[in-house]
Amino acid sequence: MARKLAWLLAGVTLAASGGYTFVYLYRWEWNRALFTSLVFIAVEIIVALGLVMRRLARIEQRLEHDTGRSDGAEAHALAHLEVTAPTRRHFGWLEDSAGRMGVFITVLLGAGLLLSALTWLVDRIATRTARPTLERDLARRLGEIGYPTYALVPDDEELIAQGGPYDDDPALAILLGPRS
Amino acid sequence: MIRTLTVVVVAVIAVGSVHVLREATMTRHTEMPPESYLVVSGTAEVRSASHDTETLLLALVSECVVEANPGARMRGFAEDDGAFSFEVTPALDDPDRRQLQGCLEDFRVSGLLANVDEMDLRGVD
C-alpha cells in the first residue's frame, strides 16, 4: 500500500512539475520554471531508479526461484541414479567361463602349436638366408684388422742391401722399400 | 487495421495539438501608437522588515520594463505601503505585457514578491 502511494505521489509530482514548467515558461516566469523543471528532473531520476531497482529485485527473485528448482531436480535425479544403478561384478567373465575351461585350454594349446610351428619356420628361413651373408661380412671385417701376410720388420738381406755401396740407387730404393 | 487506424488518429491528434500550442504560444508583436501608455498597478511583499520595499520595487520594475521592451520608458513610479503603480510608454502589446507581468511576478529580486493586479491600456483604439 505504501509502495503504491509512493508511486502515485511520484507520478502526480512528475505531472504537476512538468505541467507547471510549461505554464511558467508561457508566463515568462523563468525562475519558477527553472525550479519546477529541477523538481521534475529530480523526481524523474527517483522514478527511474525505482523502476530499475524493481526490475533488479524481480530478476533476483527469479534467479533464486530457478536455483531452488534446479537444486530439487538435481537431488531427485541423483537419488534415481543411485537406486537404478547396476551392480558391478568385476571379473564376472571369469566366473561365467569357469564351466568352459576345456574349450579354452584346447584353443590355447592349438594356438601355441601353430605359433611354435610358425617360429620354427621363420628360424629355418633366417638360418638359410642370413648366415652366409653375415659370415662373409664378418670375414671381411676380421680381414681388415688381421695381421698382414708379409713380415713387419726388414729381413737381413734387405738390411745388407741398404747398407751396401748401392744405397743411393733410386731403382734399388724402390725395390727395397722405405728405410727402416 | 484497427492498429493502423489508432496510429493515424494518435498522429493526427499529436500534430493538431502541436499546431494549437504553437498558435497559442507564438509571439506576434503589434505596433503601438507612440503616445499610448500602459498603467500597471499591483501589490508587493518583502520578506524582511529591514528591506526598503520602494527600492526593491523600483529595481524590479526598471529591469522588467527593459526586459519586456527595451524601447519603452517607465514613468510615474509610486509605492505606498506595498501597493505600487507605474506607467510604460509607449504601451506594450499583448506578448510584451505578458512578459512584463511574468517578470514582475517572478522571483527576480531576493526577498521581494510582487503581484500585478491590473494593466490598463491608454491611448490605444
Interface residues (C-beta under 8 A of the other chain):
Chain A: Y24 Y26 R27 W28 E29 W30 N31 R32
Chain B: T25 R98 Q99 Q101 G102 C103 E105 D106 F107 R108
